[in-house]
Amino acid sequence: MLATPAAGRGPACGVPTDGDQWAYEVKWDGVRVLADVREGRVVLRSRTGRDVSSTFPDLAALAGTHADVLLDGEVVALRDGQPSFSALADRVHVTDPRAAARAAERTPVTLVTFDVLRLYGVGLLDRPWQERRESLDRLQPAGTAWQVSPVYADAAALLAATREQGLEGVVAKRRTSLYRPGRRSADWVKHAHRDHQACLVVGWRSVEGDPARMGALLLAVPGPGGELRYAGRAGSGLDAAMEDELRAALAGHDLPAPVVDVPHPDAAGATFTAPVAVVEVRHLGRTPAGRLRQPALRGVRADLAPSDVREE
């Protein structure tokens, strides 16, 4: 189940403020997964349904959480006490067990859980959020593999606190809401303090003087009708590890021409590719033409399929 972006400004930023009807949680800067615990083992699945259990061996301890439970949450990596998506991005593409174990030692992760969808073999999708939350609170986290995301009753206070502490934002959830898998529901409303956008890579430009290296990515985002629109180019944040991951994802997908209308200054000398790789950028808004202002790359979103990308 996905949240609808809040539409509004002011102290509440468009987030519903009736604490009797709504509950408020921190919006965690990580990767969404479902953790399915049964018969002493855990299977982690990404938003696309991909099994990512081998990517996060440090979460194998979830197998001892309960005999039978399905948890919804966010895999988070901390750096200097703050959730860091860039630190997590170094892990999401790793599938080799030995490499994943080494990555887990360098950058351990935690599953921050915020919902329970099955317990004691009983599905809870049609139970109201309040009842699901009470069931989740009765599960006692043990060790460092997982924790339960706190719930707050004051939207304005949580918005101010998360902004001051540099956290991602806030999610408001209607207390009576049922869980609707795969749906972007108005019963969950999110507000991010910083503008982020998942983008499709439609090409790249090389480093000046070194044509073998990527210098900037050409990006696209679906418009309201689903048609791809050029969103600009981004080079800030493109390091060697990200380049290696992108080259692997884009191999064999070169095109003779771009799939969107790219202005000549950006298209000149560029290599064009099919929109098969997803990256996330931070930006300072959009121009009237829909281009991202000062986009900076945060990492490759191996957990998202191209069809998951939408304009935020």
C-alpha positions as CSV (number, residue, x, y, z in Angstrom):
1,M,0.0,0.0,0.0
2,L,1.4,3.4,-1.0
3,A,0.8,6.9,0.3
4,T,-0.5,9.9,-1.6
5,P,1.7,13.0,-1.6
6,A,0.3,15.8,0.5
7,A,-0.9,18.8,-1.5
8,G,-0.5,22.0,0.5
9,R,1.7,24.5,2.3
10,G,1.8,26.1,5.6
11,P,2.7,24.6,9.0
12,A,0.8,21.3,8.3
13,C,2.1,21.1,4.6
14,G,-1.3,19.6,3.5
15,V,-1.0,16.7,6.0
16,P,-4.4,15.9,7.8
17,T,-4.2,17.3,11.4
18,D,-7.1,15.5,13.2
19,G,-5.2,13.3,15.6
20,D,-8.4,11.5,16.6
21,Q,-8.8,10.3,13.0
22,W,-5.2,10.1,11.9
23,A,-1.9,8.8,13.2
24,Y,1.5,10.1,12.3
25,E,4.8,8.3,11.7
26,V,8.3,9.3,10.5
27,K,8.9,8.9,6.8
28,W,12.0,6.7,6.7
29,D,14.6,7.2,4.0
30,G,15.2,3.6,3.0
31,V,13.9,0.7,0.8
32,R,10.4,-0.7,1.3
33,V,10.1,-4.5,1.9
34,L,7.7,-7.1,3.1
35,A,9.2,-9.5,5.6
36,D,7.5,-12.9,5.4
37,V,8.4,-15.1,8.5
38,R,7.2,-18.7,8.4
39,E,8.6,-22.0,9.7
40,G,11.8,-20.5,11.0
41,R,12.9,-18.6,7.9
42,V,12.3,-15.1,6.5
43,V,11.8,-14.0,2.9
44,L,12.2,-10.4,2.1
45,R,10.5,-9.0,-1.0
46,S,10.9,-5.6,-2.6
47,R,8.1,-3.4,-4.0
48,T,8.5,-5.2,-7.3
49,G,8.1,-8.6,-5.7
50,R,11.8,-9.5,-6.1
51,D,13.3,-11.7,-3.4
52,V,16.0,-9.6,-1.7
53,S,16.7,-11.9,1.2
54,S,20.2,-12.6,0.0
55,T,20.9,-8.8,-0.2
56,F,20.2,-8.3,3.5
57,P,21.7,-11.2,5.4
58,D,21.8,-9.1,8.5
59,L,17.9,-9.3,8.6
60,A,17.9,-13.1,8.8
61,A,17.4,-12.7,12.5
62,L,13.8,-11.8,11.7
63,A,13.2,-15.5,11.4
64,G,13.1,-15.6,15.2
65,T,10.5,-12.8,15.4
66,H,7.5,-15.0,15.4
67,A,6.3,-18.4,14.2
68,D,4.1,-16.8,11.5
69,V,4.0,-13.1,10.7
70,L,4.1,-10.8,7.6
71,L,5.6,-7.4,8.3
72,D,5.7,-4.2,6.2
73,G,8.5,-1.8,6.7
74,E,11.5,0.1,5.5
75,V,15.1,-1.2,5.4
76,V,17.2,1.7,6.8
77,A,21.0,2.2,7.0
78,L,22.3,4.7,9.5
79,R,25.2,7.0,9.0
80,D,26.1,9.4,11.9
81,G,22.8,8.5,13.5
82,Q,20.7,9.5,10.5
83,P,19.0,7.3,7.9
84,S,21.2,7.5,4.8
85,F,19.9,6.4,1.4
86,S,23.3,6.8,-0.2
87,A,24.8,4.3,2.3
88,L,21.9,1.9,1.6
89,A,22.3,2.3,-2.2
90,D,25.7,0.6,-1.9
91,R,23.9,-2.5,-0.8
92,V,20.6,-2.8,-2.7
93,H,22.3,-4.2,-5.9
94,V,24.4,-6.9,-4.1
95,T,23.1,-10.4,-4.5
96,D,26.2,-12.6,-4.1
97,P,26.0,-14.1,-0.6
98,R,29.6,-13.5,0.3
99,A,29.6,-10.0,-1.1
100,A,26.4,-9.3,0.7
101,A,27.9,-10.6,4.0
102,R,30.9,-8.2,3.6
103,A,28.5,-5.3,2.8
104,A,26.5,-6.1,5.9
105,E,29.6,-5.8,8.0
106,R,30.5,-2.4,6.5
107,T,26.9,-1.0,6.4
108,P,24.5,-2.8,8.7
109,V,20.8,-2.2,8.2
110,T,17.6,-2.4,10.3
111,L,14.1,-3.1,9.3
112,V,11.8,-0.3,10.7
113,T,8.4,-2.0,10.7
114,F,5.2,0.0,10.6
115,D,2.5,-2.6,9.7
116,V,1.6,-6.2,10.2
117,L,-0.4,-7.9,7.5
118,R,-0.6,-11.5,8.8
119,L,-0.3,-12.9,12.3
120,Y,-0.8,-16.4,13.6
121,G,-1.6,-17.4,10.0
122,V,-4.6,-15.0,10.0
123,G,-4.6,-12.2,7.3
124,L,-5.1,-8.7,8.6
125,L,-5.6,-6.7,5.4
126,D,-9.3,-6.1,6.1
127,R,-8.7,-5.0,9.7
128,P,-8.5,-1.3,10.4
129,W,-5.1,0.3,10.8
130,Q,-5.6,0.9,14.5
131,E,-6.2,-2.8,15.1
132,R,-3.2,-3.8,13.0
133,R,-1.1,-1.3,14.8
134,E,-2.1,-2.7,18.2
135,S,-1.1,-6.2,17.0
136,L,2.2,-4.9,15.8
137,D,2.9,-3.2,19.1
138,R,2.4,-6.5,20.9
139,L,5.3,-8.0,19.0
140,Q,8.5,-7.3,21.0
141,P,11.5,-6.5,18.8
142,A,14.7,-8.3,19.9
143,G,18.2,-7.6,18.7
144,T,19.2,-5.0,16.1
145,A,17.5,-6.6,13.0
146,W,14.2,-4.8,13.4
147,Q,12.3,-2.1,15.4
148,V,8.8,-0.7,15.3
149,S,8.3,2.8,14.0
150,P,6.9,5.1,16.7
151,V,3.4,6.6,16.2
152,Y,2.6,10.2,17.2
153,A,-0.7,12.1,17.6
154,D,0.5,15.7,16.8
155,A,1.1,16.3,13.1
156,A,2.5,19.8,13.4
157,A,4.9,18.8,16.2
158,L,6.2,15.8,14.2
159,L,6.6,17.9,11.0
160,A,8.7,20.4,12.9
161,A,10.8,17.8,14.7
162,T,11.6,15.8,11.6
163,R,12.5,19.0,9.7
164,E,14.8,20.1,12.5
165,Q,16.5,16.7,12.8
166,G,17.0,16.4,9.1
167,L,14.7,13.4,8.7
168,E,12.9,12.5,5.5
169,G,9.4,13.6,6.4
170,V,6.0,12.4,7.8
171,V,3.3,9.9,6.8
172,A,-0.2,10.3,8.1
173,K,-2.5,7.2,8.2
174,R,-6.2,7.2,8.7
175,R,-6.9,5.1,11.8
176,T,-9.8,3.3,10.2
177,S,-8.0,2.5,6.9
178,L,-7.8,-1.0,5.6
179,Y,-4.6,-2.3,3.9
180,R,-4.9,-2.3,0.1
181,P,-1.8,-3.8,-1.5
182,G,-0.4,-2.0,-4.6
183,R,-2.8,0.9,-4.2
184,R,-1.8,4.5,-3.7
185,S,-4.4,5.5,-1.2
186,A,-5.7,8.8,0.1
187,D,-5.9,7.0,3.5
188,W,-2.1,7.3,3.7
189,V,-0.7,10.8,3.1
190,K,3.0,11.6,2.9
191,H,5.0,14.8,3.1
192,A,8.8,14.9,2.4
193,H,10.8,17.8,3.5
194,R,13.2,17.5,0.6
195,D,12.1,17.0,-3.0
196,H,13.1,13.5,-4.4
197,Q,12.2,12.0,-7.7
198,A,12.8,8.5,-9.1
199,C,13.9,8.9,-12.7
200,L,14.4,6.7,-15.7
201,V,17.9,6.9,-17.4
202,V,17.5,7.6,-21.1
203,G,21.1,8.3,-21.9
204,W,24.4,9.5,-20.6
205,R,27.2,12.0,-21.5
206,S,30.9,11.2,-21.0
207,V,33.4,13.1,-18.9
208,E,35.0,15.8,-21.0
209,G,38.4,14.6,-22.1
210,D,37.6,11.0,-21.0
211,P,35.0,9.5,-23.3
212,A,35.1,6.1,-21.5
213,R,33.6,7.5,-18.2
214,M,30.1,8.7,-17.5
215,G,29.9,12.3,-16.6
216,A,26.1,13.0,-16.5
217,L,22.9,11.0,-16.9
218,L,20.0,12.1,-19.1
219,L,16.8,11.6,-17.2
220,A,13.1,11.2,-17.9
221,V,9.9,11.0,-15.9
222,P,6.4,9.9,-17.0
223,G,3.9,12.8,-17.4
224,P,0.3,12.9,-16.2
225,G,-0.8,10.8,-19.1
226,G,2.1,8.3,-18.8
227,E,4.1,9.7,-21.6
228,L,7.8,10.1,-20.9
229,R,9.1,13.6,-20.6
230,Y,12.7,14.8,-20.5
231,A,13.6,15.9,-16.9
232,G,17.2,17.2,-17.5
233,R,20.6,15.8,-16.8
234,A,22.4,15.1,-13.6
235,G,26.1,14.5,-12.8
236,S,26.4,15.5,-9.2
237,G,26.7,12.3,-7.1
238,L,27.7,10.0,-9.9
239,D,30.6,8.1,-8.5
240,A,32.6,5.0,-9.7
241,A,30.4,2.5,-7.9
242,M,27.2,4.0,-9.3
243,E,28.7,4.0,-12.8
244,D,29.6,0.4,-12.6
245,E,26.1,-0.5,-11.5
246,L,24.5,1.5,-14.3
247,R,26.8,0.1,-16.9
248,A,25.7,-3.4,-15.9
249,A,22.0,-2.4,-15.9
250,L,22.2,-0.7,-19.3
251,A,24.4,-3.2,-21.1
252,G,22.8,-4.2,-24.4
253,H,20.2,-1.4,-24.3
254,D,21.9,1.3,-26.4
255,L,19.6,3.1,-28.8
256,P,20.4,5.2,-31.9
257,A,18.2,8.0,-30.8
258,P,16.6,9.1,-27.5
259,V,13.1,7.9,-26.5
260,V,12.2,11.5,-25.4
261,D,12.9,14.9,-26.9
262,V,16.3,15.9,-25.6
263,P,17.6,19.4,-26.3
264,H,20.5,19.6,-28.6
265,P,23.1,20.8,-26.0
266,D,22.3,17.8,-23.9
267,A,22.0,15.3,-26.8
268,A,25.2,16.3,-28.5
269,G,27.7,13.4,-28.2
270,A,25.4,11.5,-25.8
271,T,24.9,7.7,-25.7
272,F,21.2,6.9,-25.6
273,T,19.6,4.0,-23.9
274,A,16.2,2.3,-23.4
275,P,14.6,3.4,-20.1
276,V,15.4,0.3,-18.1
277,A,17.4,1.7,-15.2
278,V,15.9,3.8,-12.3
279,V,17.9,6.3,-10.3
280,E,16.8,8.6,-7.5
281,V,17.7,12.3,-7.4
282,R,17.3,15.2,-5.0
283,H,16.3,18.5,-6.6
284,L,15.2,22.0,-5.9
285,G,11.9,22.0,-7.8
286,R,11.1,22.1,-11.5
287,T,11.3,24.7,-14.2
288,P,8.1,25.6,-16.2
289,A,9.3,23.1,-18.8
290,G,9.3,20.3,-16.2
291,R,13.1,20.1,-15.9
292,L,14.5,19.3,-12.4
293,R,16.4,22.2,-10.8
294,Q,19.9,21.3,-9.7
295,P,19.3,17.5,-9.5
296,A,21.8,15.5,-7.5
297,L,22.0,11.7,-7.8
298,R,21.4,9.7,-4.7
299,G,21.7,6.2,-6.0
300,V,20.4,3.5,-8.3
301,R,16.9,2.2,-7.4
302,A,17.4,-1.5,-8.0
303,D,14.3,-2.1,-5.9
304,L,12.1,-0.2,-8.4
305,A,11.0,-1.3,-11.9
306,P,10.6,1.3,-14.7
307,S,6.8,0.9,-14.4
308,D,7.0,2.0,-10.7
309,V,8.3,5.5,-11.6
310,R,5.8,8.3,-11.4
311,E,6.1,12.1,-11.0
312,E,6.2,13.1,-7.4
